[in-house]
Amino acid sequence: MKKLNKLSIIGYGAGDAANNLAFTTATMFLLVYYTDVAGISAAAAGTLLLVVRIFDAFADVFAGRVVDRTYSKRFGKFRPFIMFGSIPLLLLSVATFSVPALGESGTLLYAYVTYAALGLAYSLVNIPYGSLAGAMTQDPAERAKLGSARMIGGMLVGSALGIFVAPLIKPGANLQATFTSITLVFVVIGAALYLFTFLTAKERVHRTVPNVTFKQSMDTLKGNRPLLMLCLSSFFFLTGYLALTSVQLYYLRDVLGRLDLYPVLSITQLVLTFVLAGFMPKLVRSLGKKRVYIFSSLLTVIGGAIVFFTPASQVWLGFTGLVISLVGVLAVNIVVWALEADTVEYGEWKTGVRTEGITYALFSFTRKTGQAVGGALAAYALALGGYKSGAVQTPDAVFGIQLAAGALPAVMTILAVLVMAKYTLTDAMHARILTEIRARRTGPSDSAGASDDAAAAAAVPADAASAETAPLAPRN
């Protein structure tokens, strides 16, 4: 298969920039918005985040089935969702950050309904978007490029939010007007980015079954052990990551007393993203995706420990802990999408049916569940410490913030590493799976194509475990 051109890679990255205009804005600021603007208590906000994000996870499975059952001869399987679902998604982001004063019960009900609707709209755009990578290429290095482009797109938005928006979240500011203006601007920018993705990121991987039945979807998932292990590891990792993301602003503002460092952290994040994106494909070729995932996760553990144990007076040591955690998170978030795409081929090898939609949906389901648990645990940690909006925080409140920003990410990431250590779908095994899939599609006469894939398999480093390098068994 030909390598992707630069415009396709940039276009794919633009899609995640658009996604994060809604997603990262919510993960970074929604808890602060609910507690400091809408007047919802930290405990109630934590329950809201838990309930709605679990609903989001099931919405992902629903979206995966919708995607698998849909196919357009003109536009393909995934791009129509990106094009036609983008405007409703962006408008619902405006509604989510525009909670009216309806009394305690009315305000909470409005928050539940709008955030749930935002989650459903996001699933119907993001599941097709995430599935699209596996349909653009099957080459591991090219998928690493798409993962890097996706990370750059998301981090550009995240950094912009940290540089320009986070410093505005201070006592006395008219935060409602700020969030309304920002989300309205994002409607225009996001629509343009989604259109660019729709026009440039094309599907190129052959599929024998355009419309997948429910039974075929379930058969693909049942025997896909690498997918299930990746999902479990990602659940733990995302639980810790979302705990950190949800209270990062609180940590800088209320523990270190340096909200002005939030833009510095965002700029650092942006620089690190470009640096990591530049050499991640080479690192993947040298070490393999599994090792990159594990080593990067261990950096997050170290950073979390520093954040948790550092006294509030040691500003720069605490800030360094955040940066170290960030390096690990960025690297994992680049490589994890390529790992997910590999599990699509594993499912196809086992069943003969290619099901990007439901595979990505299950992966996203567990990630969303992790995000739900992580965001809720962060809010509960604030409530446990007795956090009070606009007040000088007590030592107990400071401990609660450090618990969510440091201890939770470290512990959950350790669990993620323990699961990933048992992951068997290495790059060498994936390359051999591609060889067999190619042989099935073309028949024995296409020896040239099979030899190309065999050469690709030889170029990928094998893992040390003999079980991972053993000859492949026939599919079930």
C-alpha angles and dihedrals in degrees: 000000000000119000118259117261119239094251091058091050093047090045091053090050090051089060093061090046087058092045091053094052083076103024103043092040087058097044094047102040113013095088090048090046093051095047101036103031110021092039096233114152119249092244093050091046090051092053090046092053092047096049098043096044091051087051086051090055092056089044087060091057090049090050091049091056092047090052094047091052094048129080132162118197090206102044104019131234105301112023097072090063091051092050102043100032097052101082096050089048094052094045091051089055087060091050093049091057093045103072110168125216101262100148125270097297096038093049092050092047091051090050092051094048098045095044091048091050090049090052093051092048090048091052092052090055104032099047092057090042094052092044091052093073092064090050094050098060143348096206112113094217092048090049089051087055090052089049090051092048090049091050092048091050093050094043093050088060094041092050092048089052091050095046100043108020108033094061088059092061096092134124115281097021122125093247096170092060089046095054094043092053094045096049092047091053089049090059090065097041094044094050090054093049094049090050090052090052091048092053099044111029105077131180113247106162116102118241125192095195111046095177113044121205123225091250091052090050092051093045089054093052098043096065098034100103095163089056092050092050092047089050093052093047091048090050091059094042094049092047089060095039094052091047088057095043093049095054102029091103091047090051094053095040104037105025106033093025091223111113086157088072092066093082089046090053090048093051089048089051091052093050092047091050093057092044093050093043090054098058103022094096089054091045090051091051091050102042106015126242095273095057092044089053093050098044092046091050091055089059088057089053092053092048092049092052091052092050093049098047100037114103115239090246092063096077100167095045090053090046090050089054090055091051093049090050089049093055091055094045093050094050093048092047090053097050099036094073091055089049090053092050090053090058089060089064090045090056091047090050091052098045109015091238124105111218111173093158101058092035092055090041093057090047091049090045092061092042091051090048089052090049090050093051093042095050092046093048090051092052092046090051088055091049092046090055092047099247113194121196114241095005135109104265123241122233088258091054091049090051090051091053092048090048091056095041099043119010098043095050092046096049095043093047091053088056089049091054093049090055094044091052087071094049110125106186098095124173091259092053091046091053091053090048089055089052091055094044090051091050092052093051098047103028128228093300093073095075093149093060092047092050090052090055091045089054089050090052091052091051093057117083114246120229120246097244112095092215089062095051099041120116113278120256121227115272120265 
